Amino acid sequence: MTPLEPPMIATPQQTGMILDVAAVGIHDPAGADTLYLRATNGARYQLPEQLRHWATTVIGGNLRAVAAGHPSAFPCRIEFGILDGHMYAEML
């Protein structure tokens, strides 16, 4: 699994790394709770710890939506970047 390395951007008008994402999930090798995303091309990326809250919120929200009979949020495009020292992920 490749570590996700979002680019630094200087202004909110710039675009970060955009990926077509098939899934966001948690892999639990020996209790490590590694967060990952799987791109639609099959590539797997390990999400940085700074995106833990975002990822768990997305996973939980998607599971609740699917359980309620709504369509999955995936696949979708997500932008990743670092702006003003803060890493972000935004579903497009």
C-alpha positions as CSV (number, residue, x, y, z in Angstrom):
1,M,0.0,0.0,0.0
2,T,1.4,3.4,-1.0
3,P,1.2,6.3,1.5
4,L,-1.0,9.1,0.3
5,E,1.1,12.3,0.0
6,P,-1.1,15.3,-0.8
7,P,0.6,18.3,-2.3
8,M,1.0,21.6,-0.6
9,I,-1.0,24.4,-2.2
10,A,-0.5,28.1,-1.7
11,T,-4.1,29.4,-2.1
12,P,-7.7,28.0,-1.9
13,Q,-8.0,28.6,-5.6
14,Q,-5.4,26.0,-6.4
15,T,-6.3,22.4,-6.9
16,G,-4.7,19.6,-4.9
17,M,-4.5,15.9,-5.9
18,I,-7.7,14.6,-7.3
19,L,-8.4,10.9,-7.2
20,D,-11.3,8.8,-8.4
21,V,-12.1,6.8,-5.2
22,A,-13.9,3.5,-5.2
23,A,-13.8,3.0,-1.4
24,V,-12.4,4.4,1.9
25,G,-11.9,1.8,4.6
26,I,-10.0,0.5,7.6
27,H,-7.6,-2.4,7.4
28,D,-6.8,-4.0,10.7
29,P,-3.6,-5.9,10.5
30,A,-2.9,-7.0,14.1
31,G,-4.9,-4.1,15.5
32,A,-3.2,-1.3,13.6
33,D,-6.4,0.2,12.2
34,T,-4.8,1.4,9.0
35,L,-7.0,3.8,7.1
36,Y,-6.9,3.4,3.3
37,L,-8.6,4.4,0.1
38,R,-8.9,2.3,-3.0
39,A,-8.9,4.2,-6.3
40,T,-11.1,3.1,-9.2
41,N,-7.9,2.0,-11.0
42,G,-7.2,-0.5,-8.2
43,A,-4.4,1.5,-6.5
44,R,-4.5,1.4,-2.7
45,Y,-3.2,4.3,-0.6
46,Q,-2.7,4.5,3.1
47,L,-4.3,7.6,4.5
48,P,-2.2,9.9,6.7
49,E,-3.2,10.1,10.4
50,Q,-4.2,13.7,9.9
51,L,-7.2,12.4,7.8
52,R,-8.4,9.9,10.5
53,H,-11.4,11.9,11.6
54,W,-12.4,12.7,8.0
55,A,-12.1,9.1,7.0
56,T,-14.0,7.6,9.9
57,T,-16.8,10.2,9.4
58,V,-17.0,9.3,5.7
59,I,-17.0,5.6,6.4
60,G,-19.7,5.9,9.1
61,G,-21.9,8.2,7.0
62,N,-21.7,6.0,4.0
63,L,-22.6,2.9,6.0
64,R,-25.6,4.6,7.5
65,A,-26.8,5.8,4.1
66,V,-26.5,2.4,2.5
67,A,-28.2,0.7,5.5
68,A,-31.1,3.2,5.1
69,G,-31.4,2.2,1.4
70,H,-29.6,5.1,-0.2
71,P,-26.9,4.7,-2.8
72,S,-23.3,4.5,-1.8
73,A,-21.3,7.7,-2.0
74,F,-18.7,5.7,-3.9
75,P,-17.2,5.8,-6.5
76,C,-16.6,9.6,-6.3
77,R,-13.8,12.1,-6.9
78,I,-11.9,13.4,-3.8
79,E,-9.4,16.3,-3.7
80,F,-6.5,16.0,-1.2
81,G,-4.1,18.7,-0.3
82,I,-2.3,20.7,2.4
83,L,-3.3,24.4,2.7
84,D,-1.9,26.7,5.4
85,G,-0.3,23.7,7.1
86,H,-3.6,21.7,7.4
87,M,-4.3,18.5,5.4
88,Y,-7.7,18.3,3.9
89,A,-9.9,15.9,1.8
90,E,-13.0,17.1,0.0
91,M,-15.5,15.0,-1.8
92,L,-16.2,16.7,-5.2
